[in-house]
Amino acid sequence: MIYDTRNRTNLNKLADHTKLAAIKWYDYCINNQIQVLIYETIRTVEKQKENIANGKSQTMRSYHLVGQALDWVLVDANGTALWNGYKTPNADKVINYAKKLGFVSGRDWGWDAPHLQYEHKGYGTDTFGKFKENGGDLTMSQYNQLKEMITVLQKENTELKKQLENKLDKQETREPLKYHVDDWQWMKDNGITDGSNPQNYITREQVSSILKKFEQYYTKKLS
């Protein structure tokens, strides 16, 4: 993302729940290779008064004032803002995804296409520095640390799974121990196992196949 640093700096200024939703939206843009510039999020009262004076805003009840809104624009490969791009397919994609996350799009109003606001439980209801989840309180720092920890554990789990699969594939073929030779031979003779790798690990799906063949053996024997 061309403006990644600026975008993330502005996202971090948002209120807690708004920030979480906005980051998901931004990740969607990145994953779909849609270049955007988030050029404004939270706004001061002085700036809002100035915007009203020059006709850029119409109310002092702006969601920007409470950290529940962001303004964005598509940019091209050179980082040039595409101010006429709010009706393009890419704009449709990111706006529709924002709506799925709970944002209201200013494009629907017909006059404020760059605007996305997250109403949460109403105007000014979001918090700063604290994220509420399942009745408990987490600071944003704690939430981010937990998220990073989960990501690390997921990567480790994936790596361990690969190592186990690799280990299973490379198991040496060993003959059954002398205590089990006759039983193993009986299983082979009656088609319950193909007789390969008697001392390798066994998966649950292999167990199900063995049990099924064992059932078929006895059904045939009793018929």
PyRosetta script that sets phi, psi and omega in degrees:
from pyrosetta import init, pose_from_sequence

init()
pose = pose_from_sequence("MIYDTRNRTNLNKLADHTKLAAIKWYDYCINNQIQVLIYETIRTVEKQKENIANGKSQTMRSYHLVGQALDWVLVDANGTALWNGYKTPNADKVINYAKKLGFVSGRDWGWDAPHLQYEHKGYGTDTFGKFKENGGDLTMSQYNQLKEMITVLQKENTELKKQLENKLDKQETREPLKYHVDDWQWMKDNGITDGSNPQNYITREQVSSILKKFEQYYTKKLS")
pose.set_psi(1, 124.9)
pose.set_omega(1, -174.6)
pose.set_phi(2, -58.4)
pose.set_psi(2, -46.0)
pose.set_omega(2, -176.0)
pose.set_phi(3, -103.1)
pose.set_psi(3, 35.0)
pose.set_omega(3, -173.0)
pose.set_phi(4, -57.7)
pose.set_psi(4, -46.5)
pose.set_omega(4, -178.6)
pose.set_phi(5, -61.7)
pose.set_psi(5, -46.9)
pose.set_omega(5, 179.7)
pose.set_phi(6, -64.8)
pose.set_psi(6, -41.5)
pose.set_omega(6, -179.6)
pose.set_phi(7, -60.9)
pose.set_psi(7, -47.5)
pose.set_omega(7, -177.7)
pose.set_phi(8, -68.3)
pose.set_psi(8, -34.2)
pose.set_omega(8, 176.1)
pose.set_phi(9, -61.3)
pose.set_psi(9, -44.4)
pose.set_omega(9, 178.9)
pose.set_phi(10, -69.1)
pose.set_psi(10, -38.5)
pose.set_omega(10, 178.3)
pose.set_phi(11, -61.2)
pose.set_psi(11, -37.5)
pose.set_omega(11, -178.6)
pose.set_phi(12, -68.6)
pose.set_psi(12, -10.9)
pose.set_omega(12, 177.8)
pose.set_phi(13, -85.2)
pose.set_psi(13, -11.9)
pose.set_omega(13, -175.7)
pose.set_phi(14, -74.6)
pose.set_psi(14, 162.1)
pose.set_omega(14, 174.4)
pose.set_phi(15, -67.8)
pose.set_psi(15, 162.8)
pose.set_omega(15, -166.6)
pose.set_phi(16, -54.8)
pose.set_psi(16, -62.8)
pose.set_omega(16, -176.4)
pose.set_phi(17, -66.7)
pose.set_psi(17, -35.3)
pose.set_omega(17, 176.5)
pose.set_phi(18, -63.0)
pose.set_psi(18, -42.5)
pose.set_omega(18, 179.5)
pose.set_phi(19, -60.8)
pose.set_psi(19, -45.3)
pose.set_omega(19, -178.8)
pose.set_phi(20, -60.8)
pose.set_psi(20, -44.8)
pose.set_omega(20, 178.7)
pose.set_phi(21, -66.2)
pose.set_psi(21, -40.1)
pose.set_omega(21, -178.9)
pose.set_phi(22, -67.0)
pose.set_psi(22, -35.7)
pose.set_omega(22, 178.0)
pose.set_phi(23, -67.0)
pose.set_psi(23, -39.2)
pose.set_omega(23, 176.0)
pose.set_phi(24, -61.5)
pose.set_psi(24, -41.4)
pose.set_omega(24, 178.5)
pose.set_phi(25, -63.7)
pose.set_psi(25, -43.6)
pose.set_omega(25, -179.9)
pose.set_phi(26, -65.5)
pose.set_psi(26, -40.2)
pose.set_omega(26, 176.5)
pose.set_phi(27, -60.8)
pose.set_psi(27, -37.2)
pose.set_omega(27, 177.0)
pose.set_phi(28, -61.5)
pose.set_psi(28, -43.8)
pose.set_omega(28, 178.4)
pose.set_phi(29, -60.3)
pose.set_psi(29, -44.2)
pose.set_omega(29, -179.7)
pose.set_phi(30, -63.8)
pose.set_psi(30, -48.4)
pose.set_omega(30, -176.5)
pose.set_phi(31, -63.5)
pose.set_psi(31, -27.6)
pose.set_omega(31, 179.4)
pose.set_phi(32, -99.8)
pose.set_psi(32, 9.6)
pose.set_omega(32, 176.1)
pose.set_phi(33, 55.0)
pose.set_psi(33, 43.6)
pose.set_omega(33, 176.3)
pose.set_phi(34, -106.7)
pose.set_psi(34, 111.3)
pose.set_omega(34, -176.7)
pose.set_phi(35, -75.1)
pose.set_psi(35, 125.8)
pose.set_omega(35, 177.2)
pose.set_phi(36, -134.0)
pose.set_psi(36, 156.1)
pose.set_omega(36, 170.9)
pose.set_phi(37, -118.6)
pose.set_psi(37, 120.4)
pose.set_omega(37, 172.4)
pose.set_phi(38, -92.6)
pose.set_psi(38, 98.3)
pose.set_omega(38, -168.8)
pose.set_phi(39, -93.4)
pose.set_psi(39, -10.5)
pose.set_omega(39, 176.1)
pose.set_phi(40, -158.8)
pose.set_psi(40, 140.7)
pose.set_omega(40, 173.8)
pose.set_phi(41, -127.0)
pose.set_psi(41, -99.6)
pose.set_omega(41, -179.1)
pose.set_phi(42, -70.6)
pose.set_psi(42, 148.1)
pose.set_omega(42, -174.2)
pose.set_phi(43, -134.4)
pose.set_psi(43, 142.6)
pose.set_omega(43, 178.4)
pose.set_phi(44, -78.2)
pose.set_psi(44, 160.9)
pose.set_omega(44, 177.4)
pose.set_phi(45, -62.1)
pose.set_psi(45, -40.4)
pose.set_omega(45, -179.6)
pose.set_phi(46, -61.5)
pose.set_psi(46, -42.4)
pose.set_omega(46, 179.5)
pose.set_phi(47, -66.1)
pose.set_psi(47, -37.9)
pose.set_omega(47, 179.8)
pose.set_phi(48, -66.5)
pose.set_psi(48, -40.2)
pose.set_omega(48, 177.1)
pose.set_phi(49, -62.2)
pose.set_psi(49, -39.8)
pose.set_omega(49, 178.3)
pose.set_phi(50, -64.6)
pose.set_psi(50, -42.0)
pose.set_omega(50, 179.1)
pose.set_phi(51, -63.2)
pose.set_psi(51, -38.1)
pose.set_omega(51, 178.2)
pose.set_phi(52, -67.0)
pose.set_psi(52, -40.4)
pose.set_omega(52, -178.4)
pose.set_phi(53, -63.7)
pose.set_psi(53, -36.2)
pose.set_omega(53, -179.4)
pose.set_phi(54, -97.8)
pose.set_psi(54, 8.4)
pose.set_omega(54, 173.8)
pose.set_phi(55, 85.5)
pose.set_psi(55, 6.3)
pose.set_omega(55, -179.9)
pose.set_phi(56, -79.5)
pose.set_psi(56, -25.3)
pose.set_omega(56, 178.0)
pose.set_phi(57, -131.2)
pose.set_psi(57, 161.5)
pose.set_omega(57, -175.1)
pose.set_phi(58, -121.4)
pose.set_psi(58, -5.2)
pose.set_omega(58, -174.9)
pose.set_phi(59, -148.4)
pose.set_psi(59, 152.9)
pose.set_omega(59, 173.4)
pose.set_phi(60, -88.6)
pose.set_psi(60, 4.2)
pose.set_omega(60, 178.2)
pose.set_phi(61, -103.0)
pose.set_psi(61, 43.3)
pose.set_omega(61, -178.7)
pose.set_phi(62, -74.6)
pose.set_psi(62, 139.3)
pose.set_omega(62, 177.0)
pose.set_phi(63, -69.3)
pose.set_psi(63, -16.1)
pose.set_omega(63, 174.0)
pose.set_phi(64, -64.5)
pose.set_psi(64, -33.5)
pose.set_omega(64, -177.2)
pose.set_phi(65, -65.7)
pose.set_psi(65, -27.3)
pose.set_omega(65, -176.7)
pose.set_phi(66, -109.1)
pose.set_psi(66, 14.7)
pose.set_omega(66, 175.3)
pose.set_phi(67, 71.7)
pose.set_psi(67, 27.9)
pose.set_omega(67, -177.4)
pose.set_phi(68, -119.1)
pose.set_psi(68, 28.4)
pose.set_omega(68, -179.7)
pose.set_phi(69, -154.4)
pose.set_psi(69, 155.4)
pose.set_omega(69, 174.2)
pose.set_phi(70, -141.7)
pose.set_psi(70, 153.1)
pose.set_omega(70, 174.5)
pose.set_phi(71, -116.1)
pose.set_psi(71, 136.1)
pose.set_omega(71, -174.2)
pose.set_phi(72, -139.4)
pose.set_psi(72, 163.9)
pose.set_omega(72, 175.7)
pose.set_phi(73, -150.9)
pose.set_psi(73, 143.8)
pose.set_omega(73, 172.5)
pose.set_phi(74, -68.8)
pose.set_psi(74, 147.6)
pose.set_omega(74, 175.5)
pose.set_phi(75, -130.1)
pose.set_psi(75, 155.9)
pose.set_omega(75, 178.5)
pose.set_phi(76, -88.3)
pose.set_psi(76, -175.8)
pose.set_omega(76, -175.7)
pose.set_phi(77, -62.3)
pose.set_psi(77, -19.0)
pose.set_omega(77, 178.6)
pose.set_phi(78, -95.2)
pose.set_psi(78, -1.2)
pose.set_omega(78, -179.4)
pose.set_phi(79, 87.1)
pose.set_psi(79, 9.8)
pose.set_omega(79, 179.6)
pose.set_phi(80, -80.1)
pose.set_psi(80, 130.2)
pose.set_omega(80, -178.6)
pose.set_phi(81, -66.7)
pose.set_psi(81, 133.9)
pose.set_omega(81, 179.6)
pose.set_phi(82, -101.9)
pose.set_psi(82, 79.0)
pose.set_omega(82, -174.3)
pose.set_phi(83, -67.7)
pose.set_psi(83, -16.1)
pose.set_omega(83, 176.8)
pose.set_phi(84, -100.1)
pose.set_psi(84, 16.5)
pose.set_omega(84, -174.0)
pose.set_phi(85, -99.6)
pose.set_psi(85, 13.2)
pose.set_omega(85, -175.1)
pose.set_phi(86, -78.0)
pose.set_psi(86, -4.7)
pose.set_omega(86, 177.3)
pose.set_phi(87, -115.6)
pose.set_psi(87, 16.9)
pose.set_omega(87, 179.8)
pose.set_phi(88, -85.9)
pose.set_psi(88, 165.1)
pose.set_omega(88, 177.4)
pose.set_phi(89, -56.1)
pose.set_psi(89, -40.2)
pose.set_omega(89, 179.1)
pose.set_phi(90, -65.2)
pose.set_psi(90, -38.6)
pose.set_omega(90, 176.7)
pose.set_phi(91, -64.1)
pose.set_psi(91, -41.0)
pose.set_omega(91, 177.3)
pose.set_phi(92, -58.6)
pose.set_psi(92, -43.4)
pose.set_omega(92, -178.2)
pose.set_phi(93, -61.4)
pose.set_psi(93, -51.2)
pose.set_omega(93, -174.7)
pose.set_phi(94, -71.9)
pose.set_psi(94, -32.7)
pose.set_omega(94, 177.9)
pose.set_phi(95, -70.9)
pose.set_psi(95, -42.8)
pose.set_omega(95, 178.9)
pose.set_phi(96, -64.0)
pose.set_psi(96, -37.4)
pose.set_omega(96, 178.1)
pose.set_phi(97, -68.8)
pose.set_psi(97, -39.3)
pose.set_omega(97, 177.5)
pose.set_phi(98, -58.9)
pose.set_psi(98, -40.8)
pose.set_omega(98, 178.8)
pose.set_phi(99, -63.5)
pose.set_psi(99, -38.1)
pose.set_omega(99, 177.6)
pose.set_phi(100, -61.7)
pose.set_psi(100, -29.8)
pose.set_omega(100, 179.8)
pose.set_phi(101, -83.9)
pose.set_psi(101, -6.7)
pose.set_omega(101, 178.1)
pose.set_phi(102, 107.8)
pose.set_psi(102, 5.7)
pose.set_omega(102, 178.5)
pose.set_phi(103, -80.7)
pose.set_psi(103, 153.4)
pose.set_omega(103, 169.9)
pose.set_phi(104, -104.1)
pose.set_psi(104, 132.8)
pose.set_omega(104, -177.8)
pose.set_phi(105, -99.8)
pose.set_psi(105, 131.2)
pose.set_omega(105, 177.3)
pose.set_phi(106, -67.3)
pose.set_psi(106, -17.4)
pose.set_omega(106, 177.7)
pose.set_phi(107, -62.6)
pose.set_psi(107, -30.7)
pose.set_omega(107, 179.8)
pose.set_phi(108, -69.4)
pose.set_psi(108, -19.9)
pose.set_omega(108, 178.5)
pose.set_phi(109, -81.5)
pose.set_psi(109, -17.1)
pose.set_omega(109, 178.1)
pose.set_phi(110, 88.5)
pose.set_psi(110, 0.6)
pose.set_omega(110, -177.2)
pose.set_phi(111, -143.3)
pose.set_psi(111, -3.3)
pose.set_omega(111, -177.1)
pose.set_phi(112, -138.2)
pose.set_psi(112, 59.2)
pose.set_omega(112, -174.4)
pose.set_phi(113, -57.2)
pose.set_psi(113, -34.6)
pose.set_omega(113, -178.2)
pose.set_phi(114, -70.4)
pose.set_psi(114, -14.0)
pose.set_omega(114, -167.2)
pose.set_phi(115, -86.3)
pose.set_psi(115, 130.5)
pose.set_omega(115, 169.2)
pose.set_phi(116, -127.3)
pose.set_psi(116, 125.5)
pose.set_omega(116, 178.4)
pose.set_phi(117, -124.6)
pose.set_psi(117, 142.0)
pose.set_omega(117, -178.5)
pose.set_phi(118, -109.3)
pose.set_psi(118, 103.7)
pose.set_omega(118, -170.2)
pose.set_phi(119, -76.3)
pose.set_psi(119, -19.3)
pose.set_omega(119, 178.5)
pose.set_phi(120, 54.2)
pose.set_psi(120, -115.6)
pose.set_omega(120, 178.1)
pose.set_phi(121, -105.5)
pose.set_psi(121, 13.5)
pose.set_omega(121, -179.4)
pose.set_phi(122, 133.2)
pose.set_psi(122, 175.8)
pose.set_omega(122, -178.1)
pose.set_phi(123, -62.5)
pose.set_psi(123, 126.4)
pose.set_omega(123, 176.4)
pose.set_phi(124, 73.4)
pose.set_psi(124, 16.7)
pose.set_omega(124, -176.8)
pose.set_phi(125, -91.6)
pose.set_psi(125, -11.5)
pose.set_omega(125, 179.5)
pose.set_phi(126, -78.1)
pose.set_psi(126, 163.2)
pose.set_omega(126, -176.1)
pose.set_phi(127, -112.8)
pose.set_psi(127, 169.8)
pose.set_omega(127, 175.2)
pose.set_phi(128, -124.9)
pose.set_psi(128, 128.8)
pose.set_omega(128, 176.3)
pose.set_phi(129, 80.2)
pose.set_psi(129, 8.5)
pose.set_omega(129, 179.7)
pose.set_phi(130, -150.9)
pose.set_psi(130, 129.1)
pose.set_omega(130, 179.4)
pose.set_phi(131, -115.6)
pose.set_psi(131, 122.2)
pose.set_omega(131, -177.7)
pose.set_phi(132, -94.2)
pose.set_psi(132, 129.0)
pose.set_omega(132, -179.8)
pose.set_phi(133, -144.6)
pose.set_psi(133, 124.6)
pose.set_omega(133, 177.5)
pose.set_phi(134, 53.7)
pose.set_psi(134, 40.3)
pose.set_omega(134, 175.0)
pose.set_phi(135, 83.7)
pose.set_psi(135, -9.2)
pose.set_omega(135, -179.7)
pose.set_phi(136, -105.4)
pose.set_psi(136, 168.8)
pose.set_omega(136, -179.1)
pose.set_phi(137, -114.4)
pose.set_psi(137, 129.6)
pose.set_omega(137, 173.5)
pose.set_phi(138, -123.8)
pose.set_psi(138, 135.6)
pose.set_omega(138, 171.4)
pose.set_phi(139, -72.4)
pose.set_psi(139, 159.7)
pose.set_omega(139, 179.2)
pose.set_phi(140, -61.2)
pose.set_psi(140, -34.8)
pose.set_omega(140, 178.1)
pose.set_phi(141, -63.3)
pose.set_psi(141, -43.5)
pose.set_omega(141, 178.6)
pose.set_phi(142, -65.0)
pose.set_psi(142, -41.2)
pose.set_omega(142, 179.5)
pose.set_phi(143, -61.5)
pose.set_psi(143, -45.4)
pose.set_omega(143, -179.5)
pose.set_phi(144, -65.4)
pose.set_psi(144, -38.0)
pose.set_omega(144, 177.5)
pose.set_phi(145, -64.6)
pose.set_psi(145, -41.6)
pose.set_omega(145, 179.0)
pose.set_phi(146, -64.3)
pose.set_psi(146, -41.2)
pose.set_omega(146, 179.3)
pose.set_phi(147, -63.0)
pose.set_psi(147, -42.7)
pose.set_omega(147, 178.8)
pose.set_phi(148, -64.2)
pose.set_psi(148, -39.7)
pose.set_omega(148, 180.0)
pose.set_phi(149, -63.9)
pose.set_psi(149, -42.5)
pose.set_omega(149, 178.8)
pose.set_phi(150, -62.3)
pose.set_psi(150, -41.9)
pose.set_omega(150, 178.9)
pose.set_phi(151, -61.0)
pose.set_psi(151, -44.6)
pose.set_omega(151, 179.1)
pose.set_phi(152, -62.1)
pose.set_psi(152, -45.0)
pose.set_omega(152, -179.6)
pose.set_phi(153, -63.8)
pose.set_psi(153, -37.6)
pose.set_omega(153, 178.1)
pose.set_phi(154, -64.0)
pose.set_psi(154, -40.8)
pose.set_omega(154, 178.7)
pose.set_phi(155, -65.5)
pose.set_psi(155, -42.6)
pose.set_omega(155, 179.8)
pose.set_phi(156, -64.3)
pose.set_psi(156, -40.3)
pose.set_omega(156, 179.4)
pose.set_phi(157, -63.2)
pose.set_psi(157, -41.3)
pose.set_omega(157, 178.1)
pose.set_phi(158, -63.2)
pose.set_psi(158, -41.9)
pose.set_omega(158, -179.6)
pose.set_phi(159, -66.5)
pose.set_psi(159, -42.0)
pose.set_omega(159, 178.6)
pose.set_phi(160, -63.8)
pose.set_psi(160, -38.0)
pose.set_omega(160, 178.3)
pose.set_phi(161, -63.4)
pose.set_psi(161, -41.9)
pose.set_omega(161, 178.4)
pose.set_phi(162, -63.8)
pose.set_psi(162, -42.6)
pose.set_omega(162, -179.9)
pose.set_phi(163, -63.0)
pose.set_psi(163, -41.7)
pose.set_omega(163, 179.3)
pose.set_phi(164, -64.8)
pose.set_psi(164, -44.0)
pose.set_omega(164, 179.0)
pose.set_phi(165, -62.4)
pose.set_psi(165, -39.3)
pose.set_omega(165, 178.9)
pose.set_phi(166, -66.1)
pose.set_psi(166, -38.6)
pose.set_omega(166, 179.2)
pose.set_phi(167, -65.6)
pose.set_psi(167, -41.3)
pose.set_omega(167, 179.3)
pose.set_phi(168, -63.9)
pose.set_psi(168, -39.8)
pose.set_omega(168, -178.6)
pose.set_phi(169, -66.7)
pose.set_psi(169, -29.5)
pose.set_omega(169, -174.0)
pose.set_phi(170, -100.2)
pose.set_psi(170, 9.1)
pose.set_omega(170, 178.3)
pose.set_phi(171, -60.0)
pose.set_psi(171, 133.2)
pose.set_omega(171, 177.0)
pose.set_phi(172, -70.6)
pose.set_psi(172, 145.8)
pose.set_omega(172, 175.7)
pose.set_phi(173, -80.4)
pose.set_psi(173, 117.9)
pose.set_omega(173, -179.2)
pose.set_phi(174, -122.4)
pose.set_psi(174, 144.6)
pose.set_omega(174, 179.1)
pose.set_phi(175, -72.6)
pose.set_psi(175, 153.5)
pose.set_omega(175, 179.4)
pose.set_phi(176, -63.4)
pose.set_psi(176, 150.9)
pose.set_omega(176, 175.9)
pose.set_phi(177, -62.4)
pose.set_psi(177, 156.3)
pose.set_omega(177, -173.8)
pose.set_phi(178, -59.9)
pose.set_psi(178, -26.5)
pose.set_omega(178, 179.6)
pose.set_phi(179, -70.5)
pose.set_psi(179, -17.6)
pose.set_omega(179, -173.4)
pose.set_phi(180, -117.1)
pose.set_psi(180, 2.9)
pose.set_omega(180, -174.8)
pose.set_phi(181, -58.3)
pose.set_psi(181, -48.0)
pose.set_omega(181, -177.4)
pose.set_phi(182, -65.3)
pose.set_psi(182, -42.3)
pose.set_omega(182, -179.3)
pose.set_phi(183, -65.6)
pose.set_psi(183, -41.0)
pose.set_omega(183, 178.9)
pose.set_phi(184, -64.3)
pose.set_psi(184, -41.1)
pose.set_omega(184, 178.6)
pose.set_phi(185, -64.0)
pose.set_psi(185, -38.5)
pose.set_omega(185, 177.7)
pose.set_phi(186, -62.2)
pose.set_psi(186, -41.9)
pose.set_omega(186, 177.6)
pose.set_phi(187, -61.1)
pose.set_psi(187, -42.9)
pose.set_omega(187, 179.5)
pose.set_phi(188, -65.8)
pose.set_psi(188, -45.4)
pose.set_omega(188, -176.2)
pose.set_phi(189, -62.9)
pose.set_psi(189, -29.8)
pose.set_omega(189, -176.4)
pose.set_phi(190, -101.7)
pose.set_psi(190, 12.4)
pose.set_omega(190, 172.8)
pose.set_phi(191, 73.0)
pose.set_psi(191, 16.6)
pose.set_omega(191, -179.4)
pose.set_phi(192, -81.0)
pose.set_psi(192, -26.8)
pose.set_omega(192, 174.2)
pose.set_phi(193, -139.8)
pose.set_psi(193, 156.7)
pose.set_omega(193, 177.9)
pose.set_phi(194, -83.2)
pose.set_psi(194, -4.8)
pose.set_omega(194, 175.0)
pose.set_phi(195, 85.4)
pose.set_psi(195, 5.4)
pose.set_omega(195, -178.5)
pose.set_phi(196, -89.5)
pose.set_psi(196, 146.1)
pose.set_omega(196, 172.7)
pose.set_phi(197, 48.9)
pose.set_psi(197, 61.4)
pose.set_omega(197, -175.3)
pose.set_phi(198, -62.7)
pose.set_psi(198, -24.2)
pose.set_omega(198, -177.6)
pose.set_phi(199, -107.6)
pose.set_psi(199, 12.2)
pose.set_omega(199, 176.4)
pose.set_phi(200, -79.0)
pose.set_psi(200, 167.8)
pose.set_omega(200, 175.1)
pose.set_phi(201, -64.2)
pose.set_psi(201, 156.3)
pose.set_omega(201, 177.6)
pose.set_phi(202, -124.6)
pose.set_psi(202, 135.0)
pose.set_omega(202, 179.5)
pose.set_phi(203, -91.3)
pose.set_psi(203, 166.5)
pose.set_omega(203, 179.2)
pose.set_phi(204, -65.0)
pose.set_psi(204, -33.0)
pose.set_omega(204, 179.5)
pose.set_phi(205, -70.9)
pose.set_psi(205, -32.0)
pose.set_omega(205, 175.5)
pose.set_phi(206, -69.3)
pose.set_psi(206, -37.2)
pose.set_omega(206, 176.2)
pose.set_phi(207, -60.0)
pose.set_psi(207, -42.6)
pose.set_omega(207, -179.2)
pose.set_phi(208, -63.0)
pose.set_psi(208, -37.5)
pose.set_omega(208, 179.0)
pose.set_phi(209, -67.5)
pose.set_psi(209, -41.5)
pose.set_omega(209, 179.2)
pose.set_phi(210, -63.4)
pose.set_psi(210, -44.3)
pose.set_omega(210, 179.6)
pose.set_phi(211, -63.3)
pose.set_psi(211, -38.3)
pose.set_omega(211, 179.3)
pose.set_phi(212, -64.5)
pose.set_psi(212, -44.9)
pose.set_omega(212, 179.3)
pose.set_phi(213, -66.3)
pose.set_psi(213, -34.4)
pose.set_omega(213, 177.8)
pose.set_phi(214, -64.7)
pose.set_psi(214, -41.2)
pose.set_omega(214, 177.5)
pose.set_phi(215, -62.8)
pose.set_psi(215, -43.5)
pose.set_omega(215, 179.9)
pose.set_phi(216, -63.2)
pose.set_psi(216, -36.9)
pose.set_omega(216, 179.1)
pose.set_phi(217, -61.8)
pose.set_psi(217, -48.2)
pose.set_omega(217, -177.6)
pose.set_phi(218, -72.6)
pose.set_psi(218, -32.9)
pose.set_omega(218, 176.3)
pose.set_phi(219, -62.0)
pose.set_psi(219, -43.8)
pose.set_omega(219, 178.7)
pose.set_phi(220, -66.6)
pose.set_psi(220, -38.1)
pose.set_omega(220, -178.0)
pose.set_phi(221, -67.6)
pose.set_psi(221, -35.0)
pose.set_omega(221, -176.3)
pose.set_phi(222, -85.9)
pose.set_psi(222, -16.0)
pose.set_omega(222, -176.7)
pose.set_phi(223, -81.1)
pose.dump_pdb("model.pdb")
